[in-house]
Amino acid sequence: MFYLGIDVGKRNHEAGLIDGTGKPIGKTLRFSNSKAGSEKLLVFLNQYDLTPDNTTVGLEATGHYWLSIFSFLHKLDFKTTVFNPLQSDALRHFYIRKTKTDTKDAYLIAQVIRIDTPDETPFIEEDLLRLRHLERLRYSFVDQSSELKNKVIALLDQVFPEYEEIFSDVFGRSSTELLLTSPLPEDLLDVDTQKLADLINRLSKGRFGKSRSLDKANQLHESAKNTFGIDVATDVFKLQIKLLLEQIKLIECHLKEIETIMIEISNRQEHYLTTITGISDITACVVLGEIGSIKRFERPEQLVAFAGLDASVHQSGDFNGSKTRLSKRGSPYLRRAIWQAAFVASFHDPALSVHYQRLRKRGKAHGTAVGAVARKLTHIIFAILRDQKPYEPRPNIE
């Protein structure tokens, strides 16, 4: 049996071949991450008569650069395993201590698959790959929007600090449209009270009603007259608020488009994830996109570790750390989605809320209890995806 390790890079990869005893065969092959590079690898495979029947391939999951070479090897029917770089790091450190000489990473990766004999990594379905890219782009836009909103609030705090007390949601439709036209106190004072009330009523599509819209208009005028905001360089503040709000509106349009496509793709999968309390259509998309095939995991504990929700215990000699923290390894996107779902489930799921309250009564902090619920939730997600059955809460859950 032969073991081919491939050290993945952005521009170039390096392949190293060893036999069943761990002895290197020939020299390593350096090939580019391109069509020409894949043809060079194919020549290498033929040179040593490597076939899917006599060769196992291992790749490190380095960023997203491994996907092209993984796809290429999958088409050739090679059994290929993609694993966490931490696995090869452990062996790499072992070799450094033993030999104190440089060892090619490609050979170390080959040694990992020879020693551990890990399962083959299932090829991710096209729809799941689509979801992964879309949900990660969505998170990027969500974070950008949050950052821009914080900047708008910081500007309002300087020129019109009283504004936030008038609208419960500064970035709601009515408030946003009003700020786009009249972001400064003097802008609002230039508008007649009744006209301002009519504007608010129209922007809210009648949700506020005429009476409440008039109250809002009076509040705005009163606050604008007595504002404690600064009155220097206000033209620049006005410009910044306008441009930032326009960016937020554009991002929100993009988010709607992305979410529509995500849900459409997700609905083509029979996943039953939305039967779990706290998991919305969007959260389900993130879970599916990040996990890919559930066949990658033999046990729910592996999925917990992949999400970085397992405990990181600090221990040295007779010392044991008193505080348990999440390892935060693995997929930050999956961890974020499950944590958000666990927060909802902690208060609304018939079974998980009992678990949360039980931990709180034992004196556990809110975050610790939610973390425990997140781990329970990950076990449930594993079972739902594995068994393809809807979630049925069991209040006596332990």
TAZIJO-V777844 format. One line per field, one symbol per residue. ss: DSSP state (H for helix, E for strand, - for the rest). phi: phi as a letter, one per 40 degrees, with the letter a starting at -180 (. if undefined). A space follows every 50 residues. Layout:
ss: ???
phi: ???
This chain:
ss: -EEEEEE----EEEEEEE-----E----EEEE--HHHHHHHHHHHHH--- ----EEEEEE-----HHHHHHHHHH---EEEEE-HHHHHHHHHHHHHHH- ----HHHHHHHHHHHH---------HHHHHHHHHHHHHHHHHHHHHHHHH HHHHHHHHH---HHH-------HHHHHHHHH---HHHHH---HHHHHHHH HHH-----HHHHHHHHHHHHHHHHH--------HHHHHHHHHHHHHHHHH HHHHHHHHHHHHHHHH------HHH-----HHHHHHHHHHH--HHH---H HHHHHH----EE--EE--EE----EE-----HHHHHHHHHHHHHHHHH-- -HHHHHHHHHH----HHHHHHHHHHHHHHHHHHHHHH-----------
phi: .bbbbbccbccbbbbbbbcccgccbgccbbaccaccccccccccccdbfc bdcbbbbbbcccfbccccccccccccgccbbbbcdcccccccccccccbf bcbddccccccdccccfccccccccccccdcdccccccdccdcccccccc ccccccdccaccccccbcbdbcdccccccccbcbdcccccbddccccccc ccccfgccgccccccccccccccccbcbccbbfccccccccccccccccc cccccccccccdccccccbcbgccccdgbcdcccccdccccgccccbcbc cccdcccgcccbccaagccbccbbbccfcgccccccccccccccccbbcd ccccccccccccgccdcccccccccdccccddcccccfbccbdbdcdb
